[in-house]
Amino acid sequence: MIDFTKLQSPVIIAGPCSAESKEQLFQTAESIKNIPNISLFRAGIWKPRTSPGKFEGHGETALKWLSEVKQQYNIPVCTEVASPQHVELALKYHIDVVWIGARTTTNPFSVNEIASALQNVQIPIMIKNPMHPEIKLWIGAIERIMNVGINNIAAIHRGFFYYGNDQYRNKPLWQIPLELKTQFPDIPIICDPSHIAGKKEYLFEISQKALNIGMNGLMIETHINPSIALSDKEQQITPSELKILLSKLKFLDTTSDDPLFKNTLDIFRQIIDEIDEDILNLIARRFDVVQQIALYKKEKNVMAFQLSRWKEILKNRKTISKELNISEHFIHHFLSLLHEESINIQNKILNQNDTEPITHKKTEL
């Protein structure tokens, strides 16, 4: 049984999005079995689809196939569960690991039901992030599973649904899994680049970035013939493509025991700390000026938000950031946060009675 609490190397999970037929499962497993370092064979048995009428899995019949794959190829197997009935059947067919999907994580009632079904059962559980960027839902799902006595847990980062066009199917929003790691340092996080990418050409860059920031493994959808897959054909790769992908990835060490490395890193970090302090002081000074602007606007009966000024800031600062080789995406996000807080400060002052004290602390200029 895989123990997520004692991982010594990255977990690599591979297999098709859906168990479409016994032949498809066996052919895929046959091709995957000799690829080094494959930890688990995955396959979706029940496939929750956005629209009715599409392939939704073979249910218990496919569980039998998955169990036979485990026996014939001596590889641990895993699948998604979305209800207590799914849990019962997965246990019946000796599935090694189960995961809770993104749609289910979104619903605390469903997670509670699954947790109750897993009580007193020692089986490793993986929990995908919810579809939308709600880290509290992800944390809540993990805590519900922990509350029934299961500690052999991993989280799966599969990206987040968003409105609008983007190169990826789901936005990675890497800061969310990093925040989860901060709150649960002992729970490994496995990246699902297939669902983030949506297309196989992005798998390498997403997988490498996940490994670079310390994720503990990858779940990569692998199909014997993706072109005829019944679900998510564009994001699946063949076993031979998987082998090439894994050979190209660079698996980095968590840290180094080299004293020179540590000393050099400490010097760089000290420089960063000093720069951060300077930045925070400058931000505080900026908000002091914002406060003075708000007082003047209040005196002249002028609203907080000025569209022309905001557009001017964006245009001017982006020009400067380009000259300084700073990402336009980053500077837009950074300026938006500054502007949001500036509006909050102005609104607070504009809404105050003249007799109320101003609570914003002024910084020495």
Backbone hydrogen bonds, N-H to C=O, Kabsch-Sander energy under -0.5 kcal/mol:
donor,donor_aa,acceptor,acceptor_aa,energy
4,F,2,I,-0.6
6,K,3,D,-1.6
7,L,4,F,-0.6
11,V,216,N,-2.6
13,I,11,V,-0.5
13,I,218,L,-3.1
14,A,40,L,-2.3
15,G,220,I,-1.0
19,A,44,G,-2.7
20,E,18,S,-1.2
25,L,21,S,-2.1
26,F,22,K,-2.5
27,Q,23,E,-2.8
28,T,24,Q,-2.1
29,A,25,L,-2.7
30,E,26,F,-2.6
31,S,27,Q,-1.6
32,I,28,T,-1.6
33,K,29,A,-2.3
35,I,32,I,-2.4
38,I,35,I,-1.0
39,S,12,I,-2.8
39,S,37,N,-0.6
40,L,12,I,-1.5
41,F,76,P,-2.7
42,R,14,A,-2.1
42,R,40,L,-0.5
43,A,78,C,-1.3
44,G,16,P,-0.6
44,G,17,C,-1.0
47,K,45,I,-0.5
47,K,56,E,-1.9
49,R,47,K,-0.5
54,K,51,S,-0.8
59,G,45,I,-1.6
61,T,58,H,-1.1
62,A,59,G,-0.8
63,L,59,G,-1.4
64,K,60,E,-1.6
65,W,61,T,-1.3
66,L,62,A,-2.4
67,S,63,L,-2.4
68,E,64,K,-2.1
69,V,65,W,-2.2
70,K,66,L,-2.0
71,Q,67,S,-1.8
72,Q,68,E,-2.9
73,Y,69,V,-2.5
74,N,70,K,-1.0
75,I,70,K,-0.6
78,C,41,F,-2.3
79,T,97,V,-1.3
81,V,99,W,-2.5
87,V,83,S,-1.9
88,E,84,P,-2.5
89,L,85,Q,-2.1
90,A,86,H,-2.6
91,L,87,V,-2.4
92,K,88,E,-2.0
93,Y,89,L,-1.8
94,H,91,L,-1.5
95,I,90,A,-2.5
96,D,77,V,-1.0
97,V,77,V,-1.7
98,V,124,P,-1.8
99,W,79,T,-2.1
100,I,126,M,-2.7
101,G,81,V,-0.6
101,G,99,W,-0.5
105,T,101,G,-2.6
106,T,102,A,-1.1
107,N,104,T,-1.8
111,V,107,N,-2.0
112,N,108,P,-2.5
113,E,109,F,-2.0
114,I,110,S,-2.3
115,A,111,V,-2.9
116,S,112,N,-2.4
117,A,113,E,-1.9
118,L,114,I,-1.5
119,Q,115,A,-0.6
119,Q,116,S,-0.8
120,N,148,V,-0.9
121,V,118,L,-2.4
122,Q,120,N,-0.5
123,I,121,V,-1.3
125,I,152,N,-2.3
126,M,98,V,-2.3
127,I,154,A,-2.3
128,K,100,I,-2.7
128,K,126,M,-0.5
129,N,156,I,-1.8
131,M,102,A,-0.7
134,E,132,H,-2.8
135,I,133,P,-0.6
137,L,134,E,-0.9
138,W,134,E,-1.4
139,I,135,I,-2.9
140,G,136,K,-2.7
141,A,137,L,-2.2
142,I,138,W,-2.0
143,E,139,I,-2.7
144,R,140,G,-2.2
145,I,141,A,-1.8
146,M,142,I,-2.4
147,N,143,E,-2.2
148,V,145,I,-1.1
149,G,146,M,-2.0
150,I,145,I,-1.3
151,N,149,G,-0.6
153,I,151,N,-2.0
154,A,125,I,-2.2
155,A,188,P,-2.8
156,I,127,I,-2.6
157,H,155,A,-0.5
157,H,190,I,-2.6
158,R,156,I,-0.7
160,F,171,K,-2.3
161,F,131,M,-3.4
169,R,196,I,-1.0
169,R,197,A,-0.8
170,N,196,I,-2.0
171,K,160,F,-2.2
176,I,173,L,-2.3
178,L,174,W,-1.8
179,E,175,Q,-1.8
180,L,176,I,-2.3
181,K,177,P,-2.4
182,T,178,L,-1.7
183,Q,179,E,-1.8
184,F,180,L,-2.7
187,I,184,F,-1.8
190,I,155,A,-3.3
191,C,217,G,-2.6
192,D,157,H,-3.2
194,S,219,M,-0.8
196,I,192,D,-1.4
197,A,193,P,-2.9
198,G,194,S,-2.5
200,K,234,E,-2.0
202,Y,199,K,-1.7
203,L,200,K,-1.5
206,I,202,Y,-1.9
207,S,203,L,-2.7
208,Q,204,F,-2.9
209,K,205,E,-1.8
210,A,206,I,-2.4
211,L,207,S,-2.1
212,N,208,Q,-2.5
213,I,209,K,-1.7
214,G,211,L,-1.3
215,M,210,A,-2.5
216,N,189,I,-2.8
217,G,189,I,-0.5
218,L,11,V,-2.6
219,M,191,C,-2.6
220,I,13,I,-3.0
220,I,218,L,-0.5
221,E,219,M,-0.5
222,T,15,G,-2.6
223,H,237,I,-2.5
228,I,225,N,-1.9
229,A,226,P,-1.6
235,Q,232,D,-0.8
236,Q,232,D,-0.6
236,Q,233,K,-0.7
237,I,221,E,-1.9
242,L,238,T,-2.3
243,K,239,P,-2.2
244,I,240,S,-1.8
245,L,241,E,-2.6
246,L,242,L,-2.7
247,S,243,K,-1.7
248,K,244,I,-1.4
248,K,245,L,-0.5
249,L,245,L,-1.3
251,F,249,L,-0.6
252,L,250,K,-0.7
262,K,258,D,-1.9
263,N,259,P,-2.6
264,T,260,L,-2.6
265,L,261,F,-2.6
266,D,262,K,-2.5
267,I,263,N,-1.7
268,F,264,T,-2.1
269,R,265,L,-2.7
270,Q,266,D,-2.0
271,I,267,I,-1.9
272,I,268,F,-2.3
273,D,269,R,-2.6
274,E,270,Q,-2.1
275,I,271,I,-2.3
276,D,272,I,-2.8
277,E,273,D,-2.0
278,D,274,E,-1.9
279,I,275,I,-2.6
280,L,276,D,-2.6
281,N,277,E,-2.1
282,L,278,D,-2.2
283,I,279,I,-2.4
284,A,280,L,-2.3
285,R,281,N,-2.1
286,R,282,L,-2.4
287,F,283,I,-2.3
288,D,284,A,-1.6
289,V,285,R,-1.8
290,V,286,R,-2.2
291,Q,287,F,-2.2
292,Q,288,D,-1.8
293,I,289,V,-2.4
294,A,290,V,-2.5
295,L,291,Q,-2.2
296,Y,292,Q,-1.9
297,K,293,I,-2.7
298,K,294,A,-2.5
299,E,295,L,-2.0
300,K,296,Y,-1.8
301,N,297,K,-0.6
301,N,298,K,-0.8
302,V,297,K,-2.6
307,L,305,F,-0.5
310,W,306,Q,-2.2
311,K,307,L,-2.6
312,E,308,S,-1.9
313,I,309,R,-2.4
314,L,310,W,-2.4
315,K,311,K,-2.3
316,N,312,E,-2.7
317,R,313,I,-2.9
318,K,314,L,-1.9
319,T,315,K,-1.6
320,I,316,N,-2.0
321,S,317,R,-2.9
322,K,318,K,-2.0
323,E,319,T,-1.7
324,L,320,I,-1.6
325,N,322,K,-1.2
326,I,321,S,-3.3
331,I,327,S,-2.5
332,H,328,E,-2.2
333,H,329,H,-2.1
334,F,330,F,-2.9
335,L,331,I,-2.7
336,S,332,H,-2.1
337,L,333,H,-1.9
338,L,334,F,-2.2
339,H,335,L,-2.8
340,E,336,S,-2.5
341,E,337,L,-2.1
342,S,338,L,-2.2
343,I,339,H,-2.6
344,N,340,E,-2.0
345,I,341,E,-2.4
346,Q,342,S,-2.4
347,N,343,I,-3.0
348,K,344,N,-2.2
349,I,345,I,-1.8
350,L,346,Q,-3.0
351,N,347,N,-2.0
352,Q,348,K,-0.6
352,Q,349,I,-0.8
356,E,353,N,-1.5
359,T,357,P,-0.5
